[in-house]
Amino acid sequence: MTTVVGATIGPEMVKAWERELSASYKRSKAISAEAGDQWAALGFGREWLFFSWDARFYGLSRISPSDLKEIKGWAKKVPPIKEALKCHIAGYALEDIEQIGDDRVLKFSFRRSLGAGAASTRALVLEATGKFSNLLILDESDRIVECARHVHRDENRYRSLLPGLPYKVPPPFDGVTLEEVALTRENLSRLKGLGPGLLRHIETHWELYSPEEWRALISSLLDEGWNHAFVVQKINNYLAVFPKLLPEARAIAGSPLSACRETTFLPTLASYVGEAKLCVRKAMLSKVKLLRNKLQGVERVIQSTHMASRWSYWGEILLAYADSVSPGTEKVTLQGWKEEGPVEIPLDPDKSAIENAKRYFSLFKKYKRDIKPLEAKRDKLVKEIAEVEEEIEMLGILEFPDEVKPLLDEIAAKKERGRRVESTPPHLTFRLPEGGRILVGLNAKGNRFVTFKAARPNDMWLHAKDIPGSHVVITGGGMSEKALLFAASLAAYYSKARLAEKVTVDYTLKKHVRAIPGSMAHVTYTDAKSLVVSPTAWKTSLEEIGAGREAGRNESL
């Protein structure tokens, strides 16, 4: 999943939506409704219309059931408009779609038969107006039933948008129609029906066509809204529909509703992933801080344990020379008997020599212990810190929802109090058409899981050579050369060498892999062979080998 951003749109895109919706959805019944945070979705058969009033990613697009399932899993809160959509729109047939006032406002009219000639009508209004975007449900009298964003009088003096109030459309654009003016470069900015982003681009490239040709192109766009000959195109951060591909614009395949998935649905999903990564990173940094505090504590105890015998020795010397130690002294130098030369001993000036000796004997008693367990604990903490820091570095390369969601779920599971939560360590699964699977660990626990729990002795194990990264396992029968190359590319991609053009990947049977004691997932291995692969090759070969990608989950292995 590449990094995506939203885009601004103009009235010409809304007109294109109107025409496409009229051709594809008119008289179709809305069967269900979903919503989350700043979006909502209406289901029409096997397709869903995705509405966003998020100021960053506002607009309308067509999405699939799998898209909806994926984004529902990320929603943090459900807006009140969800229940209103289910009550007032679901079960109603779409009767008409109308663009209001040559603006970025689209009205959906719904109707449901009640029997005996009676019917109930409702309307859904999408205001795709940037930071003021909104989604509203209206009753048969055009009164607001519910709206995604409640707007009070102190926020907007022109109109209030609250349940129970009559709906008032946004203020009209003060411009002229194509029929009211001679089309010149100077008059472009006054033209109704086209957004400023498109108009500025036409103005910049005015010399490309004659005024008559521009008039014909714009007229066809305003009259038809969209047909299959028109081009959906991205002009910088502006998404437009136009009869021809304009200079410096990037064409986007598909119809307007399909193309807008790139600027509404995908950025919304990407924003969830970005927020999740920040949450996971914060949890990981907190864990590192906690481990470092523990390490400092263990190191202090180790240092004190090393000092224990010396403190006992100092106490013995103080007892032997107690009469010669002056009161109020902060340190004293006395002749010892275990080493050559005098011994300098720090003192508490408020205590006598005998009391200082007793203090040193108490410290000796407190810290006299076997140092080996402490050193083992210290070494374990050092390894744990290194592994979490490695995970933090790996987190930076994750971008797909199914890569980040397992890590977020793991954090949520750890926060559960009062009950045990079973969860599979974070990993990815790629199912192979011949029946096998490729498993990819997403952190230290995930690596340990795929290597030492999921993999059988004769399964193939892969790892980027001498580089921190994911453990990759090909498990099950029917491993092919294509599957091996695919898995090797995954091992390169999910490693610190991800940005390199070529990466050396070692592979061996899992039975030749041994865990390093005291480590979560660091291993040694023997009998390995190597492949040199591109870290991104797996993306292009995903469909070629017929692998199905899914997040790791609980299942018998």
Secondary structure, 3 states (H helix, E strand, C coil): CCCCCCCEECHHHHHHHHHHHHHHCCCCECCEEEEECCEEEEEECCEEEEEECCCCCCEEEEECHHHHHHHHCCCCCCCCHHHHHHHHCCCCEEEEEEECCCCCEEEEEEEEEEECCEEEEEEEEEECCHHHCEEEEECCCCEEEEECCCECCCCCCCCCECCCCECCCCCCCCCECHHHCCCCCCCHHHECCCCHHHHHHHHHCHHHCCHHHHHHHHHHHHHHCCCCCCEEEEECCEEEEECCCCCCCEECCCCHHHHHHHCCHHHHHHHHHHHHHHHHHHHHHHHHHHHHHHHHHHHHHHHHHHHHHHHHHHHHHHHHCHHHCCCCCCEEEEECCCCCCEEEEECCCCCCHHHHHHHHHHHHHHHCCCHHHHHHHHHHHHHHHHHHHHHHHHHCCCCCHHHHHHHHHHHHHHHCCCCCCCCCCCEEEEECCCCCEEEEECCHHHHHHHHHHHCCCCCEEEEECCCCECCEEEECCCCCHHHHHHHHHHHHHCECCCCCCCEEEEEEEHHHEEECCCCCCCEEECCCEEEEECCCHHHHHHHHHCCEEEECCCCCC
